[in-house]
Amino acid sequence: MEKETAASRAFLADLAPVEDAAWDEVETASGRRPRLSAEFWTSRQRQAANLHEISYRACYKPQLPRHFIERLTLPGERVYDPFSGRGTTALEAALMGRRVAANDLNPLSRMLAEPRLTPPEPAAVAARLADIPRAGASGGLDLSMFFHADTEAEVCGLRTWCLARETAGELDALDAWIRMVATNRLTGHSPGFFSVYTLPPNQAVSAEKQRQINAKRQQVPPYRDTHALILKKTRQLLSGLDTLALRNLATAAQDARFLTGEARSTPDLADGSVTLTVTSPPFLDVVDYVGDNWLRCWFNGLDAQAIGRGLSTHRTVEGWSQAMGEVFAELFRVTRPGGFVAFEVGEVRGGKLKLDEVALPLGLAAGFRAHGVLVNTQVFTKTAHIWGVDNNDKGTNSNRIVLFEKA
């Protein structure tokens, strides 16, 4: 065991060579595993592509998957994320010339991720927007606390268009792109969003809560030109994409696998087909995915409550461990020999519960070899505070990545 621990320690040090790194160990039933803490990547390191700038609750920075993709895979190998969220891992892998697979139980994930592998020209977006009526049926839902009446009519027009095209089997890549951008622009805290000022764009408050915000701020929803904002956001997302990035995206799109279902059962992924998984599962009951996404679900014709009943937001460590154990078993199946899993978790409940210490034995039980844990410490972010994941409580937050290998 000492020889194996020394080898894992050397592997981690080589994977993340930095100065001023701190070492400790995680105790498991099968022995101790090394844990290395330092600032391995920052938000400024290799500035991420603007194409990532689609907000989603509890998403990590693109620099995190990039760190492992560039060190543990080669171009053309498949990178996977079973809890895809907004698609950060899949998109970063595609930009780096890897094949991609992504899964999420929430259909919104695929709607937000897949269109960005085939980005359109702004002129084509403008032409399609000109065809979309600026009014549509609301379905009886009052959204006046969020939108000016004319803006609400435009939102309903976009919704009606996309739903009708999808029902008819006519929703094409342009429609999917417009739907993705509109979904992202529904509510936010700046004039770049369709709504009046509300909480940050990775969540949607309730109608009553928005009325309270409006009263407190003495605000009324101003008119926002939804078509102009979609076009503006399109240009922002596409800015900076060079010829190589566009070529890599197009290649990845040819055989990308976007799945919607349980992470513990992915029969569409073949045995041994994945070289690297980089993922971040739900952190117990920290995030209310249903409450945060109710408006996005309405816009896309999805049943938020039905989706919520299946999401893995466990309230106990035992429940979380049971579910993640099954996920690890499935990851072991789809990972090729010599492949890796980088499993990002955090600290919850005021830092008292470190989920890396819970996840490590789960991967071991599935058959993986555990190299140990990398803890990336960084300057505290407002987003982490919003999540309720304060992590280190003295001005920093951390990503805890348990690294496994399939022998």
N, C-alpha and C positions, 0 to 999 in steps of 0.2 A: 504493500500500500504506500509506503514511503517513497518508493521509486516512482510509482504512478503519480503521486502528488507532486513530486519534483518535476516530472515531465509536464504536467498540466501547468505548473507555475511558470516554467520556461515558455510554454506555448502562449499563455496569456501575456507574458512580458514581451514576447516577440510580436504578438498581435496588436499590442497597444504600447509601443515604446515611448514613454514620456518621462520627464524628470519629476521629482517630488511625488512619486506614487507611494501610496500607503497600502500595506498588505495586512490582511488578517485572514481568518479562516471561518468556514461554515461547518458546523458539526452535523453529520448525518448518521443514520444507523449503520452505514457501511464505511464510516471513517470521515476524516476531515477533507474539505475541498478549499482551495485557495480563493481569496477574494481580493481583487486589486481595485483601488479607488484613486481616481485622478480626473483631470479634465482632458478627455481623449478627443473630443470634437466640440466645436462651438457653432453657433448660428452664423458666424462670419466665415467659417472655414469652408472654402470652395462654395461660394455663394450659390444657394440652391436656385434652380430654374423657377421663373415666375409661374410656370405651368402648375406648380404645386399649390398656388395660393387660392385654394378652395377650402373654406373653413369647415371644420367638423369637430364635434366635441371629443376631447381626449385624444387628440392626434399628436404624434411625435414629429420632430424635425426631420427633414430628409437626410440630414447629415448622419443620423443614427443608422439607417439601413445601408447608406453608402459606405460607411466604415467597414461593414462586414462583407458587402457585395464585392468591393474592390480587392479585399484581402483573401476571400474564401471561395471565389468563383472565377470562371473564365467566360469571355464572351460566348454566347450561344447556349450556356447552361441555364437551367430553369430555377427561378427564385419564386418563392411562394409566401403568401400571408393568409393564414386561415381566419384571421379577424381583421379584415382589410380596411374597414372604416372608409376614409376618403380615398384610399388607394395609394398612400405614400410609398410603401415598399414596391408595389407593382410599377408605379410610374418611374421611380428612381431606377429600378432595375431595367426598365425599357430604355430609358435615356442612356444607360450605360451599356447597351447592346446585349442584354440578357433576355432570355425567354421568360414569360411571366405567367403566374397563376395566382388568383386571388379568390377568396371566399368570404362571405359574410351572410349572416342570417337576415339582415335588414336589406331589402331590395334597393334602398336608397344608395347603398354602397356602390353597386354596379352602375347605377345611373350617374353617380358622381365621378367614377373612375374611368370606365370604358371609353367615353367620348374623347378623353384627353390623349388617347393613343392615336387618334386620327384628327388632329386639329385642322379646322378649315381656314380658308382665306377670309379675312374680314369682309371683303367685298361680297363674297357668297353669303355670309351671315346677313349683311345689310339687305341683300336682295330677297332672302327668305323672310326676313322680318317685315318687309314691305307687303308680303302676301298675307300676313297674319292680322286678322281683324283686331282692332283695339277695344273690343268689348266681347263679353261672353257671359254665360250663365254662372251665377255664384253658387247655385245649389242651396240657397237659403241661409248660407253662413254669413253672419255679420262680421266684417273685418274693418269697420270704420274706425276703430281705435288704433289700427295700424296704418291704414292707407287713406289718402285723399280719395274722394269718390271717383274721380277720373282715373287715378292710379289703380284703384280697386277694379274698375272696369277693364283696364288693360291687363291686369294680372289674371282676371277671369278669362279674358280673350286668349292669352297665352296658354292657360290651362286647358281650355276647351279645344284649342287647336291640337295640342300635343296628345291629349286623351283620344280625340277623334281619329287622329292619324295612327295612333297605336292600335286602336280597336280595329281599324280597317287594314292593318298590316302594312301601312304606308309610311311609318315613322322611319326616316332615313338618318344618315349621319349628321346632317345639318340640323334636323329637328332635335336629335339627341343632344347635340352641343348646346343649342339654345335652351333646351329644357334644363340641362346641367347648370348653365350660367344663371338662368332665372331662379332655379332652386336655391342657389347660393346667394342670390341678391335679395331674397324676400324680406328679411329683417336685419337690421344692424344699427350701428351707432354713428353713421356718417351719411352725407348726402349721396354717397355712392350706392346706397341701398334703396329699395323701393319704399320702405317704411319711414315713419317718423322715428326719432331717436328711441332706441330700446336697448336691451342688454346686448352684449357682444354677439357677433353673427354666428356663433357656433351653437346657439340655443334660441328657442322661441318661448317667451313667457306666455302665460295664459291671457285670455282677453281681459279678465278682471284686473290682473296685475298690470297690464298695459294701460288700462284706464287710470290706475293709481299713479303710474309713472307720468302720464300726461298731465294729471292734476297737479302733481308735485312740481313738475317742470313748467307748468302753465303753457303747454304746447298743444298745437293741433297739427294733424298730418298735412304736410305741404304736398303739392303736386310733384310727382317724379315721373319723368319720361322713361318708361320701362324699356322701350326699344333702344333709346339712346344709351341707357346705362348698360344694357346687354352688349351693345357694340363696343362701348368703352372698356368694359371688363374683358371682352374678347381680345382686344388689342393689347391690354395689359398682360394677359395670360400668355400670349404668343410672343411678346417682346423678348428678344435675346435668344430665341431658338435658332441655332445655326444649322447648316446643311447636314452635318453629322448627326445632330440630335434628331432632326426630322427623319432622316433615313433610319436611324435606330428605332424610332417610334413606329414607323411604317412596317419594319421587319417584325417587331414584337407583336404588332396588331394581327399579323397573319395567323398566328396560332396561339394567341393569348387565351387563357382559360379564366373566365369570370363566372364563379359559381355562387348560387344563393341557397344556403342551407346550413345544416349543422356542421361545425368544424370537426366533430367527432366521427362523422361519416361522409366521406367524399369519394364515392365509387368512380366518379369521372376522372380522378387522378390515378394513373397507373402505379403499380408497385415500383419503388426505386426510381421514380421519374424526377425527383426534386433534388437539387444539389444543396440549396440553402433555403431555410425558412427564417424570415425575420418578422416577428409579430409581437403584438401587445394585446393580451386578452383583457376582458373586463376586470376591473379591480373591485371585486366584491360588489357592494351596492353603492359605490361612490357616485356613479353617473346615472341620471334618469334619462335614458335614451328615448323613451316614449314621450315624456313631457317635453323634452328639448326639440323633438322632431315632428310634433303634431301638425304644424303648419306646412312643413315640407311634405309630409305624407298626404295631407289634403290636396296640395297642389298637384301631386303626382298620382292621385287616385288610389292611394294605399290606405289600408286599415291599420292605423297606428296601434290600436289596442290589440289586435290579433298578432301583429309583429311583436309587440311587447311581451306577450304571454310566452313567447318562445326564446326571448333573449336571455343570455346567461348572466343575470345580475344576482348572484348568490349572496345571501345575507350572513352565511356562516362560513368559517374556514373549511369545515367538513364538507359542505355542499360544493364549495369552489374546488376543493381538492378532488372530489369525486369526478366532477365534470372535466377538470383539466387533466386528470389521469387518463380519461378516455381519449382526450385530444392528443396527448402524448403518444398513446398507443397507435392512433391513426397516423401521426407524424412519423413514427418509426416505420410504418408500412410504406409510406410514399417517399421516404428519404433514401437515396442511394447509399451503398457502402462508401464510407469516406466523406459523406455529406454532413452538414451541420444544421443545428437549430439554435438561433439566437432569440431567446425568450425574454422579452422586456416586461418587467413588472416594477412596482414602486413600493412606496411606504404608505400605509393607510392608518386611519384611526390615530391621528396625531403622531405618527412615526413609531407607534408601539408595535405595529405588525409589519415586518419586512417580508414581503411576499417572495423574494428570492430564496429565502430559507425554507419556504413552503414548497416552491416549485422544484427545487433541486432534487429532492428524493423522488418526486413524481416522474421526472425524466429518467432517473436511474431505474425505477421500477419498470418502465416501458422497454428497457434494454439499451438505452443510450449510455455512452461514456460521458461523464460530466467533467469538463475541464475546470469549471469553477464559475466565478461571478466577476463581471466587470461593472464597476459603479462609476458612471460618468457624472461628476459633480460640476455644477455650473451656476452662474448667477441666477438668483431667484426670478422667476417670470410671473407676470400677472396672470397668465393663463393657468399656470399650475395652481395658483391660489384660488382661481374661480372653480377649478375642478374640486377643490377641497382636499387636494393632495399637497400639503405643505412641505412634505419631505423634510429636509434638514431645516430646522426652524430658525437658523441664524443667517438668513439672507441667501441661501442657495437651495436648489432643488436637484434631484438626482434621477438618472435612469439606471435601473438595476437590470443587467442583462445576464441571464444564466446561459452559459454556452455549452452545448452538447454536441457530440460527434457520434455517428453510427459507424461502428467498427466494421 
